[in-house]
Amino acid sequence: MTTNRPQALEPALAARPRRIDLAVEVPLPDADCRRLLALYGRGLSLRGDDLAPLIARTEGVSAAFIRELLRRAALFAADAGRGAAVAEEDLKEALHELLVDGGALTRSLLGAQGHRAS
Protein backbone atom coordinates (compact mmCIF):
# COMPACT_ATOMS: atom_id res chain seq x y z
CA MET A 1 0.00 0.00 0.00
CA THR A 2 1.26 3.49 -0.76
CA THR A 3 -0.25 6.84 0.01
CA ASN A 4 0.60 10.49 -0.21
CA ARG A 5 -1.83 11.17 2.62
CA PRO A 6 -1.14 8.90 5.60
CA GLN A 7 -3.28 11.11 7.81
CA ALA A 8 -6.30 10.04 5.75
CA LEU A 9 -5.85 6.32 6.48
CA GLU A 10 -8.63 4.72 8.42
CA PRO A 11 -7.24 4.52 11.99
CA ALA A 12 -8.55 0.97 12.47
CA LEU A 13 -6.68 -0.14 9.36
CA ALA A 14 -3.47 1.65 10.29
CA ALA A 15 -3.48 0.31 13.87
CA ARG A 16 -4.33 -3.29 12.99
CA PRO A 17 -1.37 -5.65 13.42
CA ARG A 18 0.25 -6.98 10.24
CA ARG A 19 -1.71 -4.68 7.95
CA ILE A 20 1.02 -2.08 7.70
CA ASP A 21 4.39 -3.55 8.60
CA LEU A 22 6.60 -0.63 7.63
CA ALA A 23 6.12 3.05 7.01
CA VAL A 24 8.72 4.80 4.90
CA GLU A 25 8.68 8.48 4.06
CA VAL A 26 10.15 9.34 0.69
CA PRO A 27 11.01 13.04 0.71
CA LEU A 28 10.58 15.28 -2.30
CA PRO A 29 13.65 15.37 -4.54
CA ASP A 30 16.16 18.11 -3.79
CA ALA A 31 17.96 19.97 -6.59
CA ASP A 32 20.51 17.17 -7.03
CA CYS A 33 17.79 14.53 -7.15
CA ARG A 34 15.74 16.57 -9.59
CA ARG A 35 18.41 15.64 -12.06
CA LEU A 36 15.99 12.75 -12.50
CA LEU A 37 15.31 14.67 -15.67
CA ALA A 38 18.23 12.78 -17.18
CA LEU A 39 17.03 9.40 -15.87
CA TYR A 40 13.42 9.83 -16.92
CA GLY A 41 14.55 11.41 -20.16
CA ARG A 42 16.37 8.29 -21.34
CA GLY A 43 15.48 7.67 -24.94
CA LEU A 44 14.79 11.34 -25.46
CA SER A 45 17.22 13.72 -27.03
CA LEU A 46 16.97 16.58 -24.54
CA ARG A 47 18.12 19.72 -26.29
CA GLY A 48 19.36 22.64 -24.28
CA ASP A 49 22.53 22.19 -22.28
CA ASP A 50 21.41 24.17 -19.28
CA LEU A 51 18.62 22.49 -17.35
CA ALA A 52 19.37 24.56 -14.22
CA PRO A 53 16.42 26.96 -14.69
CA LEU A 54 14.05 24.01 -15.12
CA ILE A 55 15.51 22.29 -12.08
CA ALA A 56 14.98 25.50 -10.09
CA ARG A 57 11.34 25.76 -11.25
CA THR A 58 10.63 22.20 -10.13
CA GLU A 59 11.49 22.84 -6.49
CA GLY A 60 8.88 21.19 -4.27
CA VAL A 61 7.63 18.65 -6.82
CA SER A 62 7.69 14.86 -6.63
CA ALA A 63 9.54 12.42 -8.84
CA ALA A 64 6.14 11.53 -10.36
CA PHE A 65 5.72 15.17 -11.37
CA ILE A 66 9.12 15.17 -13.08
CA ARG A 67 8.26 12.00 -14.94
CA GLU A 68 4.95 13.44 -16.14
CA LEU A 69 6.72 16.66 -17.14
CA LEU A 70 9.05 14.73 -19.42
CA ARG A 71 6.23 12.60 -20.81
CA ARG A 72 4.28 15.69 -21.81
CA ALA A 73 7.37 17.43 -23.21
CA ALA A 74 8.00 14.35 -25.37
CA LEU A 75 4.42 14.56 -26.66
CA PHE A 76 4.90 18.24 -27.57
CA ALA A 77 8.13 17.39 -29.41
CA ALA A 78 6.41 14.56 -31.29
CA ASP A 79 3.47 16.81 -32.20
CA ALA A 80 5.96 19.36 -33.56
CA GLY A 81 7.51 16.68 -35.76
CA ARG A 82 10.79 16.49 -33.85
CA GLY A 83 10.35 12.89 -32.71
CA ALA A 84 12.28 12.32 -29.48
CA ALA A 85 14.22 15.61 -29.75
CA VAL A 86 12.76 17.49 -26.79
CA ALA A 87 13.56 21.19 -26.94
CA GLU A 88 13.61 23.69 -24.10
CA GLU A 89 10.31 25.15 -25.32
CA ASP A 90 8.69 21.69 -25.02
CA LEU A 91 9.81 21.48 -21.40
CA LYS A 92 8.58 25.00 -20.66
CA GLU A 93 5.22 24.29 -22.30
CA ALA A 94 4.81 21.04 -20.37
CA LEU A 95 5.75 22.75 -17.10
CA HIS A 96 3.25 25.54 -17.75
CA GLU A 97 0.56 22.99 -18.58
CA LEU A 98 1.17 21.10 -15.34
CA LEU A 99 1.59 24.06 -13.00
CA VAL A 100 -0.82 26.59 -14.46
CA ASP A 101 -3.30 25.01 -16.87
CA GLY A 102 -3.67 21.81 -14.86
CA GLY A 103 -4.84 23.66 -11.78
CA ALA A 104 -4.55 22.84 -8.12
CA LEU A 105 -5.87 19.29 -8.48
CA THR A 106 -3.20 18.31 -11.02
CA ARG A 107 -0.48 19.88 -8.88
CA SER A 108 -1.75 17.99 -5.86
CA LEU A 109 -2.10 14.63 -7.64
CA LEU A 110 1.42 14.86 -9.08
CA GLY A 111 3.07 15.96 -5.87
CA ALA A 112 3.46 19.70 -6.28
CA GLN A 113 1.09 20.65 -3.46
CA GLY A 114 3.07 23.63 -2.20
CA HIS A 115 4.07 24.81 -5.64
CA ARG A 116 2.62 28.08 -6.86
CA ALA A 117 1.18 28.41 -10.31
CA SER A 118 3.38 31.01 -12.00
Beta strands, then each sheet from edge to edge (+ up, - down):
strand 1: 45-46
strand 2: 85-86
sheet 1: 1+ 2+
end
